[in-house]
Amino acid sequence: MEELVGLREGSSGDPVTLQELWGPCPHIRRGIRGGLEWLKQKLFRLGEDWYFLMTLGVLMALVSYAMNFAIGHVVRGSGIPELKTMLAGVILEDYLDIKNFGAKVVGLSCTLATGSTLFLGKVGPFVHLSVMIAAYLGRVRTTTIGEPENKSKQNEMLVAAAAVGVATVFAAPFSGVLFSIEVMSSHFSVWDYWRGFFAATCGAFMFRLLAVFNSEQETITSLYKTSFRVDVPFDLPEIFFFVALGGICGILSCAYLFCQRTFLSFIRTNRFSSKLLATSKPVYSALATLLLASITYPPGVGHFLASRLSMKQHLDSLFDNHSWALMTQNSSPPWPEELDPQHLWWEWYHPQFTIFGTLAFFLVMKFWMLILATTIPMPAGYFMPIFILGAAIGRLLGEALAVAFPEGIVAGGVTNPIMPGGYALAGAAAFSGAVTHTISTALLAFELTGQIVHALPVLMAVLAANAIAQSCQPSFYDGTIIVKKLPYLPRILGRNIGSHHVRVEHFMNHSITTLAKDTPLEEVVKVVTSTDVAEYPLVESTESQILVGIVQRAQLVQALQAEPPSRAPGHQQCLQDILARGCPAEPVTLTLFSETTLHQAQNLFKLLNLQSLFVTSRGRAVGCVSWVEMKKAISNLTNPPAPK
């Protein structure tokens, strides 16, 4: 039965239901309803989605903190390579499905629970979790305000989510945003820059605020507090050693990237291991974990690897500004049966190995153990282990300098002791920056420690390491994309391969199927049934071949199925008739000229996240260029084929 309606006495407004008219407190209920309507109108204005960004940051901070709390008391891979591929314009099915969120959280919790056994972090998976939530919030937003899905708006949310993922792990909003910019894309919108900072700041603030609420900290502080000397943190001659440390980190990063990519490719192509990964992933994971656990067992070989330390304790000890080698010259500290939080550096000392022996052994063992751990099919982050490896490299050089110059380096008549912790900080930033091809790791080191006294030497070390790594090897994430055979467009900028002299007409695909407006429907049907391309270039006529638009195959098939057969004698239907009856033809907004260079085409593809473009010559459609032709052309320049 329809609801009874009426008007209040003396009212000229809209009718109201009798239930509302005679219900309790009608004025209060109408006021609340009106307030909610006003709030909805203000919140859900077009383009005003800052509240979603704030929600994203707060949610990721809650998940990050809860995960840390659970691990302290008690879905496969990193995710960054796939996100980088998606932001380049490639659609990966189910990658952003919120249904995978729970599995990723549980798997990552198990990974972190292994501690030093697997020696893996959570940065990459957290970026993946963040973009899952961002995609879900984006769908909620479009559903709530009734707005159609916008691809550019979704990418804006994903870019902000990548910054949130890093910021909520390290409580470092500045470096989180810059790191996501450097890793995710070659071109970046300033609009996304501010949005990323807003969401990352909300996430980092909430993450550190939870530590205060849980009485872990008295106030909001940095994660790894250091006590470096502020008045004279380093002497001027030490700049040379910092730059040398950057060069060492650059060389070692090239070796690591090459070995990691080669071993990962071997695991995927080897008959036995590939079959094991395809049919019995738990068996492979168990075997690899058993091997790593046997080595890191503390009473055994793990005694020389500081395996009782957590990842946070590794960094806390390596950033110590006192020289362990000088402290152990006249006395030998005991190796305690239980971990001593006040003397974490004791875990690095062994009377038979000395400090240099344990640090060198740690580097050699963790080098190949981390490579093996990256092949285990489980959610894991690889940035933090690389950061710790770099800190160990810097610590080793710093200890060597402290022994070589026990009183310090004389500069201007003043002698200051060398702080090995400063070299560990520079090594961590330089090695991780070289492996990921980023500069923002220098800023991350300052945000993590809360001190910026080593700003100049750390930045110089990062630049030196990147100069070597970027000229020799692809980054860790690009290498993973290559091995996984994800869609990937090699870079040209900074590489002297003669891309300015190669024109599009030299490598484009000449065999394209065009549809002219005067093409008979019988020919159109033959073309549609014999090809499976997603779109066809529409030309003015068969003779002129002037490109005028693009017809989607799905829409063309639908129009052909709805087209009744022509019974008019002497009239032959053509494609123009289909277009006139409503089959949409999209305008061509961008094309390549046959004289366009490979360098220009590649930059255009990168800037606009394109998958393919048609090529014209004086307006005539002559071919098309996609990622396939582009990659082949770049490959022929870098590795010219042997002459026949």
C-alpha positions as CSV (number, residue, x, y, z in Angstrom):
1,M,0.0,0.0,0.0
2,E,1.3,3.5,-0.9
3,E,2.5,5.6,2.0
4,L,0.0,8.3,3.2
5,V,1.3,11.9,2.7
6,G,0.0,15.3,3.8
7,L,0.9,18.9,4.4
8,R,1.3,20.7,7.7
9,E,-1.2,23.3,8.5
10,G,-0.2,26.7,7.1
11,S,2.7,25.1,5.1
12,S,3.2,25.5,1.4
13,G,6.2,23.2,1.2
14,D,6.5,19.6,-0.2
15,P,4.3,16.8,1.1
16,V,5.6,14.7,3.9
17,T,4.7,11.2,5.1
18,L,2.3,10.9,8.0
19,Q,4.9,8.9,9.9
20,E,7.2,11.8,9.7
21,L,4.5,14.3,10.4
22,W,3.3,12.5,13.6
23,G,6.6,10.9,14.6
24,P,8.6,11.9,17.7
25,C,10.8,15.0,17.5
26,P,10.0,15.8,13.9
27,H,12.0,19.1,13.9
28,I,15.1,17.5,15.3
29,R,15.0,14.6,12.8
30,R,14.5,17.0,9.9
31,G,17.4,19.1,11.1
32,I,19.7,16.1,11.3
33,R,18.6,14.9,7.8
34,G,19.1,18.4,6.4
35,G,22.6,18.6,8.0
36,L,23.6,15.2,6.6
37,E,22.4,16.3,3.1
38,W,24.4,19.5,3.4
39,L,27.5,17.6,4.5
40,K,27.1,15.2,1.6
41,Q,26.8,18.0,-0.9
42,K,29.9,19.7,0.6
43,L,32.0,16.5,0.8
44,F,31.1,14.9,-2.5
45,R,31.7,17.9,-4.7
46,L,33.4,17.0,-8.0
47,G,37.2,16.9,-7.5
48,E,37.1,17.2,-3.7
49,D,38.4,13.8,-2.7
50,W,41.0,14.9,-0.1
51,Y,39.0,13.1,2.6
52,F,39.6,9.8,0.7
53,L,43.4,10.5,0.7
54,M,43.3,11.2,4.4
55,T,41.3,8.0,5.0
56,L,43.9,6.1,2.9
57,G,46.8,7.4,5.0
58,V,45.1,6.7,8.3
59,L,44.0,3.2,7.3
60,M,47.5,2.2,6.1
61,A,49.0,3.6,9.3
62,L,46.6,1.5,11.4
63,V,47.5,-1.7,9.4
64,S,51.2,-0.9,9.5
65,Y,51.2,-0.3,13.2
66,A,49.0,-3.3,14.0
67,M,51.3,-5.6,11.9
68,N,54.4,-4.3,13.8
69,F,52.6,-4.9,17.1
70,A,51.5,-8.4,16.2
71,I,55.0,-9.4,15.0
72,G,56.7,-7.9,18.0
73,H,54.5,-10.0,20.3
74,V,54.0,-13.1,19.1
75,V,50.3,-12.1,-1.9
76,R,53.6,-13.1,-3.3
77,G,56.5,-10.8,-4.2
78,S,56.9,-7.1,-3.8
79,G,54.2,-5.6,-5.9
80,I,56.1,-2.5,-7.0
81,P,57.1,-3.9,-10.4
82,E,53.4,-4.7,-11.2
83,L,52.3,-1.2,-10.0
84,K,54.9,0.4,-12.1
85,T,53.6,-1.6,-15.1
86,M,50.1,-0.5,-14.4
87,L,51.0,3.2,-14.1
88,A,52.6,2.9,-17.5
89,G,49.1,2.2,-19.0
90,V,49.0,-1.7,-18.9
91,I,46.0,-3.3,-17.3
92,L,46.8,-6.2,-15.0
93,E,43.8,-8.3,-14.1
94,D,43.0,-8.8,-10.3
95,Y,46.1,-6.9,-9.2
96,L,43.9,-4.2,-7.4
97,D,41.2,-6.6,-6.3
98,I,40.4,-5.9,-2.6
99,K,39.8,-9.6,-2.1
100,N,43.5,-10.2,-2.2
101,F,44.1,-7.7,0.7
102,G,43.6,-10.3,3.5
103,A,45.8,-12.9,1.9
104,K,48.6,-10.3,1.4
105,V,48.4,-9.1,5.0
106,V,48.5,-12.7,6.4
107,G,51.3,-13.7,4.0
108,L,53.3,-10.6,4.9
109,S,52.8,-11.2,8.6
110,C,54.2,-14.7,8.2
111,T,57.2,-13.3,6.3
112,L,58.0,-10.7,9.0
113,A,57.5,-13.3,11.7
114,T,60.5,-15.2,10.4
115,G,62.8,-12.4,11.4
116,S,66.4,-12.7,10.4
117,T,65.8,-16.2,8.9
118,L,64.5,-14.8,5.6
119,F,65.7,-11.2,6.3
120,L,62.9,-9.6,4.3
121,G,60.9,-6.4,4.8
122,K,57.5,-5.0,4.0
123,V,57.9,-1.8,1.9
124,G,56.9,-3.4,-1.5
125,P,53.9,-5.3,-0.2
126,F,52.8,-2.2,1.8
127,V,52.8,-0.2,-1.4
128,H,50.6,-3.0,-3.0
129,L,48.2,-3.0,0.0
130,S,48.0,0.8,-0.2
131,V,47.1,0.8,-3.8
132,M,44.4,-1.9,-3.2
133,I,42.8,0.3,-0.6
134,A,43.1,3.3,-2.9
135,A,41.5,1.5,-5.8
136,Y,38.6,0.4,-3.5
137,L,38.1,3.9,-2.1
138,G,38.1,5.3,-5.6
139,R,35.3,2.9,-6.5
140,V,33.4,3.9,-3.4
141,R,33.8,7.5,-4.3
142,T,32.5,7.1,-7.9
143,T,29.6,5.0,-6.7
144,T,28.6,7.5,-4.0
145,I,28.6,10.6,-6.2
146,G,27.4,8.7,-9.3
147,E,30.4,9.8,-11.3
148,P,31.6,7.6,-14.2
149,E,35.0,5.9,-13.8
150,N,37.8,8.1,-14.7
151,K,41.2,6.5,-15.6
152,S,43.2,9.6,-14.8
153,K,41.5,10.0,-11.5
154,Q,42.3,6.4,-10.6
155,N,46.0,6.9,-11.5
156,E,46.1,9.9,-9.3
157,M,44.9,7.8,-6.3
158,L,47.4,5.1,-7.1
159,V,50.3,7.5,-7.2
160,A,49.3,9.0,-3.9
161,A,48.8,5.4,-2.5
162,A,52.4,4.5,-3.5
163,A,53.7,7.4,-1.4
164,V,51.5,6.4,1.5
165,G,52.8,2.9,1.4
166,V,56.4,4.0,1.9
167,A,55.5,6.8,4.4
168,T,53.6,4.5,6.7
169,V,56.5,2.1,6.9
170,F,59.2,4.6,7.8
171,A,57.1,7.5,9.1
172,A,58.8,9.5,6.4
173,P,56.4,11.5,4.2
174,F,58.9,13.5,2.3
175,S,61.1,10.7,1.1
176,G,58.0,8.5,0.7
177,V,56.6,10.9,-1.9
178,L,59.9,11.4,-3.7
179,F,60.7,7.7,-3.7
180,S,57.4,6.8,-5.2
181,I,58.0,9.5,-7.9
182,E,61.4,8.1,-8.8
183,V,60.4,4.5,-8.8
184,M,56.9,4.5,-10.3
185,S,57.1,6.8,-13.3
186,S,59.4,8.8,-15.6
187,H,57.1,11.8,-15.7
188,F,55.1,13.1,-12.8
189,S,52.2,15.6,-12.5
190,V,52.6,18.4,-9.9
191,W,48.9,17.9,-9.0
192,D,49.8,14.3,-7.9
193,Y,52.8,15.7,-6.0
194,W,50.6,17.7,-3.5
195,R,48.0,15.0,-3.2
196,G,50.7,12.5,-2.4
197,F,52.2,14.7,0.3
198,F,48.8,15.2,1.9
199,A,48.0,11.5,2.1
200,A,51.6,10.5,3.1
201,T,51.6,13.1,5.9
202,C,48.3,11.8,7.3
203,G,49.7,8.2,7.2
204,A,53.1,9.0,8.8
205,F,51.5,11.2,11.5
206,M,49.0,8.5,12.5
207,F,51.7,5.8,12.4
208,R,53.9,7.7,14.9
209,L,50.9,8.9,17.0
210,L,49.9,5.2,17.6
211,A,53.4,4.6,19.1
212,V,52.7,7.5,21.6
213,F,49.2,6.2,22.4
214,N,50.7,2.7,23.1
215,S,53.3,4.3,25.5
216,E,56.2,3.2,23.3
217,Q,57.3,6.8,22.8
218,E,56.8,9.9,24.9
219,T,56.3,12.0,21.8
220,I,56.6,11.8,18.0
221,T,60.2,11.0,17.2
222,S,62.2,9.3,14.4
223,L,62.3,5.6,14.1
224,Y,66.1,5.2,14.4
225,K,67.4,7.9,16.8
226,T,71.1,8.6,16.5
227,S,73.5,10.7,18.5
228,F,76.0,11.9,15.9
229,R,78.3,14.7,16.9
230,V,76.6,17.9,15.8
231,D,79.3,20.6,16.0
232,V,81.8,18.8,13.7
233,P,80.2,15.6,12.4
234,F,83.0,15.0,9.8
235,D,86.2,16.6,8.7
236,L,86.7,18.0,5.2
237,P,89.1,15.3,4.1
238,E,86.5,12.6,4.9
239,I,84.5,13.8,1.9
240,F,86.9,11.8,-0.2
241,F,86.1,8.6,1.8
242,F,82.4,9.2,1.5
243,V,82.6,9.6,-2.2
244,A,84.8,6.4,-2.4
245,L,82.1,4.6,-0.3
246,G,79.5,5.7,-2.9
247,G,81.7,4.2,-5.6
248,I,82.1,0.9,-3.7
249,C,78.3,0.8,-3.2
250,G,77.7,1.4,-6.8
251,I,80.0,-1.4,-7.9
252,L,78.6,-3.8,-5.4
253,S,75.0,-2.9,-6.4
254,C,75.8,-3.7,-10.0
255,A,77.1,-7.1,-8.9
256,Y,74.0,-7.7,-6.8
257,L,71.6,-6.6,-9.5
258,F,73.3,-8.8,-12.1
259,C,73.4,-11.9,-9.8
260,Q,69.8,-11.4,-8.6
261,R,68.4,-11.0,-12.1
262,T,70.4,-14.0,-13.4
263,F,69.5,-16.3,-10.6
264,L,65.8,-15.3,-10.7
265,S,65.8,-16.0,-14.4
266,F,67.6,-19.3,-13.9
267,I,65.0,-20.4,-11.3
268,R,62.2,-19.6,-13.7
269,T,63.8,-21.4,-16.7
270,N,65.4,-24.4,-15.0
271,R,63.3,-27.5,-15.7
272,F,63.4,-28.8,-12.1
273,S,62.9,-25.5,-10.2
274,S,60.3,-24.1,-12.6
275,K,58.3,-27.3,-12.3
276,L,58.5,-27.1,-8.6
277,L,57.4,-23.5,-8.5
278,A,54.5,-24.3,-10.9
279,T,53.2,-27.3,-9.0
280,S,54.5,-27.2,-5.5
281,K,55.2,-23.7,-4.3
282,P,55.0,-24.6,-0.6
283,V,57.7,-27.3,-1.1
284,Y,60.1,-24.8,-2.8
285,S,59.4,-22.2,-0.1
286,A,59.9,-24.8,2.7
287,L,63.2,-26.0,1.2
288,A,64.6,-22.5,0.7
289,T,63.5,-21.4,4.2
290,L,65.0,-24.5,5.7
291,L,68.4,-23.8,4.1
292,L,68.3,-20.2,5.3
293,A,67.1,-21.1,8.8
294,S,70.0,-23.7,9.1
295,I,72.5,-21.0,8.3
296,T,71.1,-18.3,10.5
297,Y,70.6,-20.5,13.6
298,P,72.2,-18.4,16.4
299,P,74.2,-21.1,18.2
300,G,75.7,-22.1,14.9
301,V,76.8,-20.0,11.9
302,G,74.2,-17.4,12.9
303,H,76.6,-16.4,15.7
304,F,78.7,-14.7,13.1
305,L,75.8,-13.1,11.4
306,A,74.2,-11.2,14.3
307,S,71.1,-13.3,13.6
308,R,69.5,-12.6,17.0
309,L,69.0,-9.0,16.0
310,S,65.8,-7.9,14.3
311,M,65.9,-5.6,11.3
312,K,65.4,-2.5,13.5
313,Q,68.1,-3.6,15.9
314,H,70.4,-4.2,13.0
315,L,70.1,-0.6,12.0
316,D,70.2,0.7,15.6
317,S,73.5,-1.1,16.1
318,L,75.1,-0.2,12.8
319,F,74.3,3.5,13.3
320,D,76.2,3.5,16.6
321,N,78.7,6.4,16.5
322,H,81.4,4.6,18.6
323,S,84.1,2.5,16.9
324,W,83.7,-1.1,17.9
325,A,87.2,-2.0,16.6
326,L,88.8,0.6,19.0
327,M,86.6,-0.5,21.9
328,T,87.7,-4.2,21.4
329,Q,91.4,-3.6,21.0
330,N,92.1,-3.9,24.8
331,S,89.1,-5.9,26.0
332,S,86.9,-8.6,24.6
333,P,83.2,-8.2,25.5
334,P,81.3,-11.4,26.3
335,W,78.7,-12.9,24.0
336,P,75.7,-12.9,26.2
337,E,73.3,-15.9,26.4
338,E,70.4,-13.5,26.0
339,L,70.3,-10.4,23.8
340,D,71.3,-7.3,25.6
341,P,69.3,-4.3,24.3
342,Q,71.8,-1.9,25.8
343,H,74.8,-3.5,24.0
344,L,73.5,-4.6,20.7
345,W,77.0,-4.2,19.1
346,W,78.1,-7.2,21.1
347,E,76.3,-9.4,18.6
348,W,78.8,-8.3,16.0
349,Y,81.8,-9.3,17.9
350,H,83.6,-12.7,18.0
351,P,87.1,-13.1,19.5
352,Q,88.2,-15.3,16.6
353,F,86.6,-13.2,13.8
354,T,86.9,-9.7,15.2
355,I,84.6,-6.9,14.1
356,F,86.0,-6.9,10.6
357,G,85.5,-10.6,10.2
358,T,81.9,-10.6,11.3
359,L,81.0,-7.6,9.1
360,A,82.7,-9.1,6.1
361,F,81.1,-12.5,6.7
362,F,77.7,-10.9,7.2
363,L,78.0,-9.1,3.8
364,V,79.2,-12.2,1.9
365,M,76.5,-14.5,3.4
366,K,73.6,-12.0,3.2
367,F,74.5,-11.2,-0.4
368,W,73.6,-14.6,-1.7
369,M,71.0,-15.4,1.0
370,L,69.0,-12.3,0.1
371,I,69.1,-13.3,-3.6
372,L,67.8,-16.7,-2.7
373,A,65.1,-15.3,-0.5
374,T,63.8,-13.1,-3.3
375,T,62.9,-16.2,-5.3
376,I,60.5,-17.5,-2.6
377,P,56.9,-17.0,-3.8
378,M,55.5,-15.1,-0.8
379,P,54.7,-11.4,0.0
380,A,57.9,-9.7,0.9
381,G,59.7,-6.4,0.7
382,Y,63.3,-6.1,-0.5
383,F,64.2,-2.5,0.2
384,M,64.9,-2.8,4.0
385,P,67.4,-5.7,3.6
386,I,69.2,-3.8,0.9
387,F,69.3,-0.8,3.2
388,I,70.9,-2.9,6.0
389,L,73.4,-4.4,3.6
390,G,74.5,-0.9,2.6
391,A,74.7,0.1,6.3
392,A,77.0,-2.9,6.9
393,I,79.2,-1.8,3.9
394,G,79.5,1.7,5.3
395,R,80.2,0.4,8.8
396,L,83.0,-1.8,7.6
397,L,84.7,1.1,5.8
398,G,84.1,3.4,8.8
399,E,85.7,0.9,11.2
400,A,88.7,0.5,8.9
401,L,89.1,4.3,8.9
402,A,88.7,4.5,12.7
403,V,91.6,1.9,13.1
404,A,93.7,3.7,10.4
405,F,93.2,7.0,12.1
406,P,92.5,6.2,15.8
407,E,92.8,9.9,16.8
408,G,90.9,11.2,13.8
409,I,91.9,13.1,10.7
410,V,93.7,16.4,11.3
411,A,92.0,19.2,9.5
412,G,92.8,22.9,10.3
413,G,94.8,21.9,13.4
414,V,91.8,20.2,15.0
415,T,91.4,16.5,15.3
416,N,88.0,14.8,15.7
417,P,87.4,11.1,16.0
418,I,85.9,9.3,13.1
419,M,82.3,8.2,13.6
420,P,81.7,4.8,11.8
421,G,77.9,5.3,12.2
422,G,78.0,8.2,9.8
423,Y,79.6,5.9,7.2
424,A,76.9,3.3,7.9
425,L,74.2,5.9,7.2
426,A,75.9,7.0,4.0
427,G,76.4,3.4,2.9
428,A,72.7,2.5,3.6
429,A,71.5,5.4,1.5
430,A,74.0,4.9,-1.3
431,F,73.6,1.1,-1.7
432,S,69.8,1.2,-1.5
433,G,69.7,4.2,-3.9
434,A,72.0,2.4,-6.4
435,V,69.9,-0.8,-6.4
436,T,66.6,1.1,-6.8
437,H,68.0,3.9,-9.0
438,T,66.8,6.6,-6.6
439,I,68.3,9.7,-5.0
440,S,65.5,10.1,-2.3
441,T,67.1,7.4,-0.2
442,A,69.4,10.2,1.1
443,L,66.4,12.1,2.4
444,L,65.0,8.8,3.8
445,A,68.2,8.3,5.8
446,F,67.7,11.7,7.4
447,E,64.1,11.2,8.2
448,L,64.7,7.8,9.7
449,T,67.5,9.1,12.1
450,G,66.1,12.6,12.7
451,Q,69.6,14.1,12.1
452,I,70.8,15.9,8.9
453,V,74.4,16.6,10.0
454,H,75.7,14.3,7.3
455,A,73.6,15.7,4.5
456,L,76.4,16.7,2.1
457,P,78.5,13.5,2.3
458,V,75.5,11.2,2.2
459,L,74.1,12.9,-0.9
460,M,77.5,12.8,-2.6
461,A,77.8,9.1,-1.8
462,V,74.3,8.5,-3.2
463,L,75.1,10.4,-6.4
464,A,78.4,8.5,-6.9
465,A,76.7,5.1,-6.4
466,N,73.8,6.0,-8.8
467,A,76.2,7.3,-11.5
468,I,77.8,3.8,-11.6
469,A,74.6,1.7,-11.1
470,Q,72.4,3.5,-13.7
471,S,75.1,3.3,-16.4
472,C,75.6,-0.5,-15.9
473,Q,72.4,-2.2,-14.7
474,P,68.6,-1.8,-14.7
475,S,67.1,-1.1,-11.3
476,F,65.9,-3.9,-9.1
477,Y,62.3,-3.2,-10.0
478,D,63.0,-2.9,-13.8
479,G,65.0,-6.1,-13.6
480,T,62.1,-7.9,-12.0
481,I,59.8,-6.6,-14.7
482,I,62.2,-8.0,-17.3
483,V,62.5,-11.4,-15.7
484,K,58.7,-11.7,-15.1
485,K,58.2,-10.7,-18.8
486,L,55.8,-7.9,-17.8
487,P,55.2,-5.2,-20.5
488,Y,58.2,-3.0,-20.3
489,L,59.5,-0.1,-22.4
490,P,63.3,0.3,-22.1
491,R,64.5,3.8,-21.4
492,I,66.5,5.9,-23.9
493,L,67.3,9.0,-21.9
494,G,70.9,9.0,-20.8
495,R,71.9,6.3,-23.2
496,N,74.0,7.1,-26.3
497,I,72.5,4.7,-28.7
498,G,71.8,6.9,-31.7
499,S,68.0,7.0,-31.2
500,H,67.8,10.5,-32.8
501,H,68.8,9.0,-36.2
502,V,66.2,6.3,-36.3
503,R,62.8,7.3,-37.8
504,V,59.5,5.7,-37.2
505,E,59.2,4.5,-40.8
506,H,62.2,2.3,-40.2
507,F,60.6,0.1,-37.5
508,M,56.8,0.6,-37.7
509,N,54.3,-2.1,-38.5
510,H,53.3,-1.6,-42.1
511,S,50.7,-4.3,-42.3
512,I,47.7,-2.5,-40.8
513,T,44.1,-3.2,-41.7
514,T,42.2,0.0,-42.6
515,L,38.5,0.4,-43.1
516,A,37.3,3.0,-45.6
517,K,33.9,4.7,-45.4
518,D,33.1,3.4,-48.9
519,T,34.0,-0.3,-48.0
520,P,31.0,-2.6,-48.7
521,L,29.5,-4.3,-45.7
522,E,30.5,-7.7,-47.1
523,E,34.2,-6.7,-47.0
524,V,33.8,-5.2,-43.6
525,V,32.4,-8.5,-42.3
526,K,35.3,-10.4,-43.8
527,V,37.8,-8.0,-42.2
528,V,36.1,-8.2,-38.8
529,T,35.9,-12.0,-38.8
530,S,39.5,-12.6,-40.1
531,T,41.2,-10.2,-37.6
532,D,41.2,-9.8,-33.9
533,V,42.6,-6.3,-33.3
534,A,40.8,-4.1,-30.8
535,E,40.4,-1.1,-33.2
536,Y,40.6,-0.3,-36.8
537,P,41.8,2.9,-38.4
538,L,39.0,4.6,-40.3
539,V,40.0,6.3,-43.6
540,E,38.1,8.7,-45.8
541,S,38.1,6.4,-48.9
542,T,39.9,3.4,-50.3
543,E,41.7,5.6,-52.7
544,S,42.8,8.5,-50.5
545,Q,43.6,6.5,-47.3
546,I,43.3,9.7,-45.3
547,L,43.0,8.9,-41.6
548,V,39.8,10.4,-40.1
549,G,39.1,8.3,-37.0
550,I,39.1,5.0,-35.2
551,V,36.4,2.4,-35.0
552,Q,36.3,-0.1,-32.0
553,R,35.9,-3.7,-33.1
554,A,33.4,-4.5,-30.4
555,Q,31.1,-1.7,-31.3
556,L,31.5,-2.5,-35.0
557,V,30.5,-6.1,-34.4
558,Q,27.5,-5.0,-32.4
559,A,26.4,-2.6,-35.1
560,L,26.8,-5.3,-37.8
561,Q,24.7,-7.8,-35.9
562,A,21.9,-5.2,-35.4
563,E,22.0,-4.1,-39.1
564,P,19.1,-5.6,-41.1
565,P,19.9,-6.9,-44.6
566,S,19.3,-4.4,-47.4
567,R,16.4,-5.1,-49.7
568,A,16.7,-2.0,-51.9
569,P,17.5,-3.1,-55.4
570,G,20.7,-1.7,-56.8
571,H,21.8,-0.3,-53.5
572,Q,25.0,-1.7,-51.9
573,Q,25.4,-0.9,-48.2
574,C,28.8,0.3,-47.1
575,L,30.5,1.2,-43.8
576,Q,29.3,4.8,-44.1
577,D,25.7,3.6,-43.6
578,I,26.7,1.8,-40.4
579,L,28.4,4.9,-39.1
580,A,25.4,7.1,-40.0
581,R,23.1,4.8,-38.0
582,G,24.9,5.3,-34.7
583,C,28.1,3.2,-34.7
584,P,30.5,5.6,-33.0
585,A,33.8,6.6,-34.7
586,E,36.4,8.1,-32.3
587,P,38.4,11.1,-33.5
588,V,42.2,10.7,-33.9
589,T,43.7,13.0,-31.3
590,L,47.3,11.9,-31.8
591,T,49.4,10.3,-34.5
592,L,53.0,9.8,-35.3
593,F,54.6,11.0,-38.5
594,S,56.7,8.7,-40.5
595,E,59.6,11.1,-40.0
596,T,59.3,11.1,-36.2
597,T,62.5,9.9,-34.5
598,L,62.6,6.9,-32.2
599,H,63.7,9.2,-29.4
600,Q,60.7,11.5,-29.8
601,A,58.3,8.5,-30.1
602,Q,59.6,6.8,-27.0
603,N,59.3,10.0,-24.9
604,L,55.8,10.5,-26.1
605,F,54.8,6.9,-25.1
606,K,56.4,7.4,-21.7
607,L,54.8,10.8,-21.1
608,L,51.2,9.9,-22.1
609,N,51.3,6.2,-21.0
610,L,50.4,5.1,-24.5
611,Q,50.2,1.5,-25.8
612,S,50.1,2.2,-29.6
613,L,49.8,5.0,-32.1
614,F,49.0,5.1,-35.8
615,V,51.6,6.5,-38.2
616,T,50.6,8.9,-41.0
617,S,52.4,10.4,-44.0
618,R,50.7,13.5,-45.4
619,G,47.5,12.5,-43.6
620,R,47.5,8.9,-45.1
621,A,47.6,6.0,-42.7
622,V,50.8,4.0,-43.4
623,G,51.4,1.9,-40.3
624,C,51.3,1.7,-36.5
625,V,53.8,1.6,-33.6
626,S,53.2,-0.3,-30.4
627,W,55.5,-1.3,-27.5
628,V,56.5,-4.4,-29.5
629,E,58.0,-2.4,-32.4
630,M,59.5,0.1,-29.9
631,K,61.2,-2.5,-27.8
632,K,62.6,-4.2,-30.9
633,A,64.0,-1.0,-32.3
634,I,65.7,-0.1,-29.0
635,S,67.0,-3.7,-28.7
636,N,68.5,-3.5,-32.3
637,L,70.3,-0.2,-31.3
638,T,71.7,-1.6,-28.1
639,N,72.5,-5.0,-29.5
640,P,72.8,-4.8,-33.3
641,P,72.0,-8.0,-35.1
642,A,74.9,-9.8,-36.8
643,P,75.1,-9.0,-40.5
644,K,73.8,-11.8,-42.7
